[in-house]
Amino acid sequence: MRDLILVVDTQADFMLPDGALPVPGADSIVTPLSEWLARRTPADTAAIVFTFDTHFADTYPGSAEAALFPIHCVKGTDGWRNLLDPQSVPAAITCRTLEKGVFDMWAEDGLVLRDAHGKSPPVARDPFFDELRRQGVERAVIVGVAADYCVRWAIDGLVRRGFSVTVPESLTRGIERSIGQVLLDDFAELPVSSQ
């Protein structure tokens, strides 16, 4: 069985202690995440998608997120960069990047996934995930941050699209709730498990 891997917002502003919005303990999972991804092969992985939280200095102050968090992950800044290089994924594994401006990667219309290796044109978000399901990909494995925000919404959307979801607790960190608590609180009756 081949999995979809979703790597959520592993960007400097979240992952590093001196980032604009550091997630507690996120720096401790950078190396394990990198090593875990390096072990993925085309035999066990149908696709890897890296999400990028993406904001702009001129529009962020008027956003709903600004009421909760300081500005972060401004596109093109050092804080926006991903600490895990999507281009390091072997070319034999489909690897895409998705830039999103809100917690929920499913909420914005018109989002596209770009080929991390630049070999194929962008594809629309929903048809990309629908095609994986048509190909028989049943399970999504989600890692990254933050468990109680962007990871939580990613799980919700994947379940609604027919995937079962597994979240390795050692490769995920939350701001106020751990992934274990998120799964207990929000997904107890759904096909979602920790590892």
N, C-alpha and C positions, 0 to 999 in steps of 0.2 A: 504494500500500500504506500502510495506517495502522498506526502503532505504538502499543504500550502503553509509557508512560514510567513508570519507578519511581524516585522520588527518595528515597533512603535516608538517614534520620536527619540531615538538615542542620540540626541544633539547636545552640543557642549553646554548650552544654557541650562539644560536639565541634569546632565550627567556629571558635571564638574562642580566641586564645592564652591568655586568662585563664579559660577554661572549666574545669570540674571534671575533664574528661578530654579535653584538646585533641589532635586528630589532627594530626600534623606537616604543615604546609603547607595545611591545610584552609581557613584564612582567605583564601588566595589564589584559591580557586575560587568564592567566594560571588558576586562580580560576574559572572564568566563564566557561571555557572550561571543566574543571574537573567536575563541577556541571552539565553542559549540557550532557556530556557523561554518567554521573551516572543516568540520567533520561531515557536513551535509554533502550528499552526492546526488547525481541525477536519478539513481535507483530509488532513493527515499524522499526526494524533494521534487515536486512538480513546479513550484515557483516560490520565489522569495520576493516579498514586497516590503520596502522600507518607506515608512511615512515620515514626512517632514512637517512639523508644525511651522507655519509660515505666516509671518506678520510683516506689516509695513509701518514705519514710524509715523507717517501722516494719517493713517486710518485707524491705527490701534486705539488711540484715546477714545474714540466714539464707539468702540465695540463692547458687546456685553461682557466679554472676557476681562476687559480693563477694570471692571468693577470688582473683580476677584483677585487679579494678579498684575504685577508690574509688567511693563513691556518686556518681551523676550522673543527669541528666535526671529529676529528681524532679518529678512532675506538678504543674503550677501555679506552678513557680518560673521565674525568668528563664532559667535554664539549660535548661529544657525547651522553651522557645519555638523555633519554626522560623524560621531566618533568611530563608527563602524563603516568602512568604505564599501558601498554597494559594488564598486568596480572590482573588488577583490573576490566576488562570487564567481566561480568558474563559469565560463561562457556557455557551457553545456546545460546550465540551470537557468531557466527563465528568471530574470531579475528585473524588477520594475521599481520606480520611485513614484511616490504620490505626495504632492504638496497640498496641505489643507489649512484652512484659516480658522477652524473652530475645533472644539473637543471631538465632536462626532464626525469621523471621516466619511460618513454616509449622508450627512445633512446638506452639503452644498451641491447644487446642480452643476453639471458641466466639468467635473474634475476628470483629469486624464492621468494615466500611468505612463511614465516614460521609461524606455529601455535604458537600463544603467550602463549598457555597453554601446549605446547609440547605433545599434544595428537594425532596428525596426522602428516604424513610426509610432507615435503615441496612440494609446487605445483608451476608449471611454471606460470609466471605472466599472459600472454595473455589468456591461457585456463581458469584461475581462473575468470577473468572478463567476458570472453565469457560465462561461465557457469551461472554466475549471470544473464546475459541478457536472456539466455535460460529459466531460472527459472521465468522470468517475472519481474525482478527488472529493473525498468525504470529510477529511479532518483538516482543521487549521490549528497550527501551533502558534501561540502569540507570546512574544517576549517584549520587554522594554518598559517604558514609563508613560504616564503615571498610572498605576493600577486602578486608582479610583477616579480617573478622568478619561483620558484618551484610550487607554487599554480597555476600560470598562465599556465604552461606546463601540469600540472595534468588535469586542466579543458579541455584543447585542446584535450588531448588524450581520455578522457572520452566521449567527444562529438563525436569524430571520431569513437568511439566504440558503438555509439547508445544511450548513456545515455543523459537525460536532467540533467542539473546541477544547484544546488542552493548553494549560498555561503552566509552564515550569516555574514554580515559586522562586527558585534560586536565581532566575534570570529576569525577574520583574520586581519593581519597587513602586510604592505608593506614597502619596503626600500625607494623607491622614488615615487611610485604611490600607492594610496589606492586601495582596491579591487573594489570600485565603479568606479574609473577611468580606471582600467584594463578592467572591463566589458564593459564600454562605448567605449574604444579605440579598443579593440581586439575581442569582442564577441557580438556586437550590433545586428547582424542579426541571431544569433544562439540561441538554446534553453538553455540559461544560464540566471539566474536571481539572484538578491540579496534578502536578507531577513532581 
